[in-house]
């Protein structure tokens, strides 16, 4: 009775997660990628802090596991518990955290895109009132040479990094959130990340991405009511 097995057509990562959200009835949600593991006592550690602090999001540390048996540990915080008040301090990946289910009310992950984890910072962090990091290791992340992280740089679909940023900026505004200085700085980090993800694509594609990112920059600045002049050299 505690486990539900749901069968559906392959809708990708986001489609699977969205279906899980639709069927979930508990107070908190946690996401697990198919090739990763939850470390012993991981869920208990996250939930104990979540209930203690009435948190909306609790993020734990993780251990990267390599095929040769070597592992590296990444505690998320050196303190016993660390409240997160800055947007950029919440790691972008969806795994290794518990979320209050109500954070997803009226919100679902964008389907058909890579890098949908960006929802974390663009929307979920802005909705939550209490967010914490804990030092306990809760998640085992397998370093997979065939994962999107490792294969995306030469794939044209890496352009999704640009599309997902644009879509989530518009969602951010439509939900009534302001474009603050903190959000603007996070956007600049996303611009850099998109460059890293697409820098091995053809030159014409990279130029088009640059032009489009400039337009997004203008959109952000206008939303912040910043008046500016920019000159674009190609």
N, C-alpha and C positions, 0 to 999 in steps of 0.2 A: 504493500500500500504506500510505501514511502518512495518508490521508484516508478516513474512513468517512462515507458519506451514509446517514442513517437517516430513514425516512419513518414517520410515525405520525399518528393523529388529533390535532387541536388540543387540547392539554392545558394551554395557557397557559404562562407563563414558567417556573413551577416544574416542570411536567410535562416540558418540553423539557430543562431543566437536569438533572432527575433521570435521564432517559433517557441523556443524555450521560455522567453519572457512572457509570451501570450499564455502559456500553460502554467506558469509559476503561480503559486499561492502563498509561499512563505514570506516572511518579513524582509529577508535579505537574499540577494542573488550573488552567484559566483560563476565565472566563466573559466572553462578548462579547454585548452586546445587539444586536438586529438593525439598529438605526439608528445605531450607533456604529462607531468604527474603532480599530484598534490602531496607535499611532504607530510610525514607523520605528525599528527597534532596540528596541522596547518589550519584547517577549518575552525577547530576549537580555539586556536589562538586569535584568529581574526574576529570570530563572533564574540569571544569573551570581552575584548576591548570594545567592540561595536555596541554591545549591550551596556557595558560599564559607562561609556561616555555618550550613549545615545547618538552615535555617529551615523552620518549618512554614507560615508565611504571610509573604509580602513584598508590601508595598503601595507603588505608585509614584504620582507626581503625574499630573494630568490636565489637559487643555485643553478648555474649554467652547467649542463652535463654534456660532455663531448664523447664522440664515438670511441675514442681511444681510452676511455675510462677516467680521464682527468676531469676535474670539476673546479669551478670557481664560485665562491660565495659572495653575494652582494646584499648585505644588510641594508634595508632602506633607511635606517636611522641609527645613529650611535647612541641615542638616548633611549630611556625606557619607553616613552611614548612621545611623539612629536606632533603637535597640531599643525596642519598645513593652512597657511593663510595666503600664500602666493600662488597664482595660477601655474607658473612654470615648475613648481615643486612636485606636482603630481605627475608621475610617469605616464606616458601616453598609452602604453599597452593596457588592454582590458583585463588580462589575467593577473593573478596574485593579489586580488582585492575582493572585498565584499561590498555590495551596494544595497542600499535600501531600495526595495522594489518600486516604491512610489516615485523614485527619481525618473523612472521610465514611463510614467503616466503621460500618454500623448506623444511619446518619443520612441522611435525605433532606429536601429542602425541602418544606414544607407546601403541598399543591396546592389550587388553588381560591381562594386568598387573595391580596389585594394586600399589599404591604409585607413580603413573605417574606424580604427582605434582613436582617431582624432576626435571622435565624439566626446571622449573623456574630458578633454580640456575645454573644447568649444562650448559644450552644453552642460554636461553632468556636474563638473566642478562649479559652474556658475549657479546651478540649482541648489547645491548642497549648502547647509549651514555649518556642519561640523565634519571635518575631514582630518584623519590622523594617519601617521606612519608609525609602524612598530618595528623593532629590531629583529623579531623572530623570523627565521626562514620558513616560508609557508609553501613555496612553489618550486618545482623542478622544471627548468626550461631546457629542452634538448636542442642543441645546436645542430640544425639540419641543413646540409649543403643544398638541398632542393627547396628550401622554404622561400617564400616571397622576398624576405629580407635579403637573401643571397642571390636570387636570380632576377630581381626586378630591374637592375641598373641598365641592362641592355634591352629590356622589353618595352615596347611602345606603351604598354598598359601602365607603366610607371607614371605616365601623365596623369593618372588618377589622383596623384598627390595634389595636383593643381585643382582638379575638378572638386575633390572632396573638401579642400580648403574653402573654395568659393561657396559651395553649397552650405557648409556649416556656418560660415560668416552670415549668410542670409538667414539661416535658421536662428542663429544667435540673436539677430535683430528682431526677427518676427516674433520671438518669444518674449520680447520686451527688455532684453539685457542691453546695457549700454556698452559702447566701445570705449573702454577706459584706457589709460596709459599702460596699465599692466597687460591688457588684452592686445594693445597695439604692439608691445614688445614681444608678446607671444606670437603674434602674426609674423613679425620679422624673423623669428626663429623658424616658423613654418616655411617662409620663403627660402631660407638657407637650406632647410631639409629637402624641399622640392628640388633645389639645385643639385644637391648630393645624389638624390634618387634618379635624376634625369641627365646628369652630365655626360653620360656615355652615349646618348642618342645622337642622331644626325644633327649637323649644325643648323639646318633650316628649322628643325623642330625645336631646338634649344632657343633660337631667336624668337620663335612664336611664343614659347613659354615665357620668355623674358618680357615681351610686350604685354602679354596677358597679366603677368604679375604686376607690372606697372599700373595697369588698369585697376587691379584689385587694391593696390596701394592708394590710388586716387579715391576709390570707393570708401576705404577705411578712413582716410583723412577727411573726406567730406562728411562722413558720419560723425566724426569728432569735431566738425565745424572748424577745421583747420584750412586756412586759405594759403595756397602755395602755387608756385610756378615750377614746372619741371621741363627739361629739354631732354629728348630721347635721341641718342645717336646709335645708329645701326650700321 
